Amino acid sequence: MRRFRMLMVVAVAVLSAAAMAQAVQYEIDPVHSSAQFSVRHLMVSNVRGEFAKVTGTVVYDPKDLKASSVEATIDATSINTHEPKRDDQLKGPDFFDVTKYPTLTFKSTKVEEASKGKLRVTGDLTIHGVTKEVVLDVEGPSPEAKMGPSIRSGASASTTINRKDFGLVWNRVLEGGGLVVGDEVKITLEIEMGRKAAAAKPAGGAAAKPATGGAAKSAR
């Protein structure tokens, strides 16, 4: 009986280790990632902008999505709508107030499959010091691609929020009615993430020996 229990403990440990081995951790590449947004302006058009600096960590386990997670930080000072005066106002106290709240953050609470190749990621989004639950519709992750010592993958995510829910309430009434800025904000995240490729082992598992003599000279 004792031996049976020991075997069961070992079996559970092996299965747990195998499950954990499926989870892969990526680091978000800020150079190839961004967060775009779109909001109505003067009730007649959409103004688009982006936050150019996105960092964070993604843990992905395709066989156990409950073990997957996303944590991302967006630099609020990196906002860019291609209009310097508007960017200054967005960075100021009327909107993001980046001096007090220099970052926007997202931390997932649940990752689940939406359909083939698509995920639904629920989490806490913090903007302007206010945290609300949002749901991201995610396409990906894409198949991995190797680039030098790094293995890359990517994903696109989107959601829609009401800016007033996060304390971004500034507005102005137009002479003919309507408002300068719409309340609904559409957000799209374009993420590229990477992890280090596992070091290749020489045949037989032996450590590679440094070249000597003439071979070493010819390799320089």
C-alpha positions in Angstrom: 0.0 0.0 0.0 2.8 2.4 0.9 4.6 1.6 -2.3 1.4 2.3 -4.3 1.1 5.7 -2.6 4.7 6.4 -3.4 4.1 5.5 -7.1 1.0 7.8 -7.2 3.0 10.7 -5.7 5.8 10.2 -8.3 3.2 10.0 -11.1 1.5 13.2 -10.1 4.8 15.0 -9.8 5.9 13.8 -13.3 2.6 14.9 -14.8 2.7 18.3 -13.1 6.3 18.8 -14.3 5.2 17.9 -17.8 2.3 20.3 -17.7 4.5 23.1 -16.4 7.0 22.4 -19.2 4.4 23.4 -21.7 4.2 27.0 -20.5 6.5 29.4 -22.3 7.4 32.9 -21.1 7.9 35.7 -23.5 9.1 39.3 -23.0 7.2 42.0 -25.0 9.5 43.7 -27.5 8.9 47.5 -27.0 10.7 48.2 -30.3 8.1 46.2 -32.3 5.0 46.7 -30.2 2.5 49.5 -29.8 -1.0 50.4 -28.5 -3.2 52.3 -30.9 -6.5 54.1 -30.1 -9.3 55.8 -31.9 -11.9 58.3 -30.6 -14.5 60.5 -32.3 -13.6 64.1 -32.8 -16.3 66.9 -33.2 -18.8 64.1 -33.8 -17.7 63.9 -37.5 -14.4 62.0 -37.7 -12.1 59.6 -35.8 -8.7 60.8 -34.4 -6.1 58.0 -34.1 -3.1 57.9 -31.9 -0.7 55.5 -30.3 1.4 54.8 -27.3 4.8 53.8 -28.7 6.3 52.2 -25.6 4.8 48.9 -24.4 6.7 46.4 -22.2 5.7 43.4 -20.2 5.6 39.6 -19.9 3.4 36.9 -21.6 3.2 33.4 -20.3 1.5 31.1 -22.8 0.5 27.4 -22.4 -1.7 26.2 -25.3 -2.5 23.0 -23.5 -3.6 24.7 -20.3 -4.8 28.2 -20.8 -5.4 28.6 -17.1 -1.6 28.7 -16.7 -1.3 31.5 -19.2 -1.1 35.2 -18.2 -0.4 38.7 -19.5 1.1 41.7 -17.8 1.8 44.8 -19.8 2.9 48.4 -19.0 2.3 51.3 -21.4 4.3 54.5 -21.0 1.7 57.3 -21.0 4.4 59.9 -22.0 4.9 58.1 -25.3 1.5 59.1 -26.6 1.5 60.4 -30.2 -1.4 61.7 -32.3 0.8 63.6 -34.8 -0.3 66.9 -33.4 2.1 68.3 -30.7 -0.4 70.7 -29.1 -3.0 68.0 -28.8 -0.4 65.6 -27.4 0.5 68.2 -24.8 -3.1 68.5 -23.7 -3.5 64.7 -23.6 -0.4 64.4 -21.3 -1.7 67.2 -19.1 -4.3 67.3 -16.2 -7.3 67.4 -18.7 -6.6 63.8 -19.6 -3.8 61.4 -18.7 -2.0 63.7 -16.3 1.3 61.8 -16.9 3.1 63.6 -14.1 0.9 61.8 -11.6 0.1 58.7 -13.6 3.0 58.0 -15.9 1.9 54.5 -16.9 -1.1 52.5 -18.0 -1.1 48.8 -16.9 -3.0 45.6 -17.8 -2.9 42.4 -15.7 -4.8 39.4 -16.8 -7.1 37.4 -14.5 -8.3 34.8 -17.1 -7.3 33.5 -20.4 -9.6 31.3 -22.5 -10.1 30.2 -26.0 -12.7 32.1 -28.0 -12.3 30.2 -31.3 -9.6 28.5 -33.3 -6.6 30.9 -33.3 -8.3 33.4 -31.1 -8.3 34.0 -27.3 -10.4 36.0 -24.9 -8.2 37.6 -22.2 -10.0 39.2 -19.2 -8.0 41.5 -16.9 -7.6 44.7 -14.9 -6.8 47.8 -16.9 -5.5 50.8 -14.9 -5.6 54.2 -16.5 -5.3 57.6 -14.7 -5.2 55.7 -11.4 -8.5 53.9 -12.0 -8.8 50.2 -12.4 -11.6 48.5 -14.3 -12.1 45.0 -15.7 -11.9 44.8 -19.5 -11.9 41.9 -22.0 -9.4 41.7 -24.9 -10.2 39.9 -28.1 -6.9 38.4 -29.2 -5.8 37.0 -32.5 -2.8 34.7 -32.0 -0.3 34.0 -30.7 1.2 33.5 -34.1 3.5 30.5 -34.9 7.0 31.1 -33.6 9.8 32.3 -35.8 13.5 32.1 -35.0 15.7 35.2 -35.4 19.3 34.7 -34.2 19.3 33.7 -30.5 15.7 34.8 -30.1 12.4 33.0 -30.9 9.6 35.4 -31.8 5.8 35.3 -31.7 3.1 37.9 -32.1 -0.5 38.8 -31.3 -3.1 41.5 -31.9 -5.7 42.4 -29.3 -8.6 44.8 -29.3 -11.2 46.2 -26.8 -13.5 49.2 -26.4 -13.7 51.3 -23.3 -15.6 54.4 -22.0 -12.9 56.9 -21.1 -15.2 58.4 -18.4 -15.0 55.1 -16.5 -11.3 55.9 -16.0 -11.7 59.5 -14.9 -11.0 61.0 -18.3 -14.0 63.3 -18.3 -12.8 66.5 -20.0 -15.0 67.8 -22.9 -16.4 70.9 -24.5 -19.9 71.5 -26.0 -20.0 72.6 -29.6 -22.0 75.7 -30.6 -24.4 73.6 -32.7 -24.7 70.9 -30.1 -22.6 67.7 -29.6 -19.2 67.3 -28.0 -15.6 67.8 -29.0 -14.4 64.4 -27.8 -16.4 61.1 -27.9 -16.6 58.9 -24.8 -16.0 55.6 -26.6 -12.4 54.7 -27.2 -11.3 51.8 -29.4 -8.0 50.2 -28.5 -5.8 47.9 -30.5 -2.6 46.3 -29.3 0.1 45.0 -31.7 2.5 42.9 -29.8 5.7 41.2 -30.8 7.3 39.1 -28.1 10.4 37.0 -27.8 12.2 34.4 -25.8 15.7 33.0 -25.9 16.2 29.9 -28.0 17.4 26.9 -26.1 21.2 26.3 -26.5 21.8 23.4 -28.9 23.6 20.4 -27.3 26.4 18.6 -29.2 25.7 15.0 -30.2 26.0 12.6 -27.4 25.4 15.3 -24.8 29.1 16.0 -24.3 30.3 19.6 -23.9 31.8 21.1 -27.0 35.6 21.3 -26.8 37.4 24.5 -28.0 39.4 24.1 -31.2 43.1 23.9 -30.8 46.2 24.4 -32.9 45.7 25.1 -36.6 41.9 24.7 -36.4 41.7 27.4 -33.8 43.7 29.8 -36.0 41.7 29.1 -39.1 38.4 29.8 -37.2 39.4 33.4 -36.2 
